């Protein structure tokens, strides 16, 4: 079933690359700037078997959004906002980041501990795909979630 996972990731990255290709030179693509979440898909695996892909509709307006801001000094801000029961709830997480090849490492304060999160990325001039691979170790069965979040540069 690992083959299914890797085929899924290759398919998502290929589609992302093909839909974002243009005449610009992508070799100069940079993570620096503001990125707005435009799509997200999640594939669930139980004991290594894919349970299918779930697409999440992304609604972006002044009250519903998720965005990353990556600064040149190695800091970032993740801001997300949603409306629930007519109340706007906005939250922010900030920290430091490093981008080593296609590996994005985010470090942030979580309660009293520093949390380090490492994800694979694909960056072009105007698209950033972040691939988050989570294993649920609290369950009696082997659960895994692979989420691909695609951001557009603002």
C-alpha positions as CSV (number, residue, x, y, z in Angstrom):
1,X,0.0,0.0,0.0
2,X,3.0,2.3,0.3
3,X,3.0,2.3,-3.5
4,X,-0.6,3.7,-3.5
5,X,0.6,6.5,-1.2
6,X,3.6,7.4,-3.3
7,X,1.5,7.2,-6.5
8,X,-1.0,9.6,-4.9
9,X,1.7,12.1,-3.9
10,X,3.2,11.9,-7.3
11,X,-0.2,12.5,-8.9
12,X,-0.9,15.5,-6.7
13,X,2.5,17.0,-7.3
14,X,2.3,16.4,-11.0
15,X,-1.2,18.1,-11.2
16,X,0.1,21.0,-9.1
17,X,3.1,21.5,-11.3
18,X,1.2,21.1,-14.6
19,X,-1.6,23.5,-13.6
20,X,0.9,26.1,-12.3
21,X,3.3,26.0,-15.2
22,X,3.8,29.2,-17.3
23,X,6.5,30.9,-19.2
24,X,8.1,32.3,-16.0
25,X,11.5,30.9,-14.9
26,X,10.6,28.7,-11.9
27,X,14.2,28.2,-10.9
28,X,14.0,31.6,-9.1
29,X,10.9,30.5,-7.1
30,X,11.1,31.6,-3.4
31,X,9.1,30.9,-0.4
32,X,9.4,34.5,0.8
33,X,6.1,36.3,0.7
34,X,2.4,35.8,1.5
35,X,0.7,32.5,0.6
36,X,-3.1,32.0,0.6
37,X,-4.5,28.5,1.0
38,X,-6.5,27.6,-2.1
39,X,-7.0,23.8,-1.9
40,X,-6.5,20.8,0.4
41,X,-6.9,17.1,0.0
42,X,-6.5,14.4,2.5
43,X,-6.0,10.6,2.0
44,X,-6.6,8.3,4.9
45,X,-4.9,4.9,5.3
46,X,-6.0,2.2,7.7
47,X,-3.4,-0.6,8.2
48,X,-1.7,0.6,5.0
49,X,-4.9,0.5,2.9
50,X,-6.2,3.7,1.3
51,X,-9.7,4.7,2.4
52,X,-9.9,7.3,-0.3
53,X,-9.3,11.0,-0.9
54,X,-11.3,13.8,0.7
55,X,-11.2,17.2,-0.9
56,X,-11.9,20.2,1.3
57,X,-13.6,23.2,-0.2
58,X,-11.6,26.3,0.5
59,X,-13.6,29.5,0.9
60,X,-11.4,32.6,1.0
61,X,-12.9,36.0,2.0
62,X,-12.1,38.5,4.7
63,X,-13.4,36.2,7.4
64,X,-12.5,32.7,6.1
65,X,-8.9,32.2,5.1
66,X,-5.6,30.5,6.0
67,X,-2.3,32.1,5.0
68,X,1.4,31.8,5.6
69,X,3.8,34.8,5.6
70,X,7.4,33.8,5.2
71,X,9.9,36.6,5.9
72,X,13.5,36.9,4.7
73,X,14.9,36.7,8.3
74,X,13.7,33.1,8.7
75,X,10.5,33.9,10.6
76,X,7.0,33.1,9.6
77,X,3.4,33.8,10.6
78,X,0.5,31.4,10.0
79,X,-2.8,33.1,10.3
80,X,-6.2,31.4,10.0
81,X,-9.7,32.7,10.4
82,X,-13.1,31.2,10.2
83,X,-16.7,32.1,11.0
84,X,-18.7,29.9,13.3
85,X,-22.1,30.8,14.6
86,X,-21.7,34.3,13.2
87,X,-18.5,34.8,15.2
88,X,-15.2,35.4,13.5
89,X,-12.3,33.4,15.1
90,X,-8.8,34.4,14.1
91,X,-5.7,32.6,15.3
92,X,-2.0,33.1,14.7
93,X,1.0,30.9,15.1
94,X,4.5,32.3,14.5
95,X,8.0,30.9,14.7
96,X,11.0,30.2,12.6
97,X,11.5,28.2,9.4
98,X,14.2,26.7,7.3
99,X,13.9,25.4,3.8
100,X,16.5,22.8,2.8
101,X,15.8,21.7,-0.7
102,X,12.2,20.6,-0.7
103,X,12.1,20.1,3.1
104,X,10.3,22.8,5.1
105,X,10.9,22.8,8.9
106,X,8.7,25.0,11.1
107,X,9.6,25.6,14.7
108,X,7.0,27.2,17.0
109,X,6.0,27.5,20.7
110,X,3.3,25.0,21.7
111,X,2.2,25.5,25.3
112,X,5.6,25.4,27.1
113,X,7.4,23.4,24.5
114,X,9.1,24.1,21.2
115,X,7.4,22.1,18.4
116,X,9.3,21.2,15.3
117,X,7.3,20.2,12.2
118,X,8.9,18.9,9.0
119,X,7.0,18.7,5.7
120,X,7.9,18.1,2.1
121,X,7.1,21.0,-0.3
122,X,6.9,21.9,-4.0
123,X,7.4,25.5,-4.8
124,X,6.9,27.3,-8.1
125,X,6.7,31.1,-8.7
126,X,3.1,31.3,-7.6
127,X,2.2,27.9,-6.0
128,X,3.4,26.2,-2.8
129,X,2.3,22.7,-2.0
130,X,2.9,21.4,1.5
131,X,2.7,17.7,2.1
132,X,1.9,16.7,5.7
133,X,2.2,13.0,6.5
134,X,0.7,12.1,10.0
135,X,0.6,8.7,11.7
136,X,-1.9,8.3,14.5
137,X,-0.1,6.3,17.2
138,X,-2.9,6.5,19.7
139,X,-5.2,4.1,17.8
140,X,-5.3,0.3,18.0
141,X,-5.1,0.1,14.2
142,X,-2.5,1.8,12.1
143,X,-3.9,5.1,11.0
144,X,-2.2,7.5,8.6
145,X,-3.3,10.8,7.0
146,X,-1.6,12.4,4.1
147,X,-2.7,16.0,3.5
148,X,-1.6,18.1,0.6
149,X,-2.3,21.9,1.1
150,X,-1.8,24.1,-1.9
151,X,-1.2,27.8,-1.4
152,X,-1.1,30.6,-4.0
153,X,1.3,33.5,-3.7
154,X,-0.4,36.9,-3.1
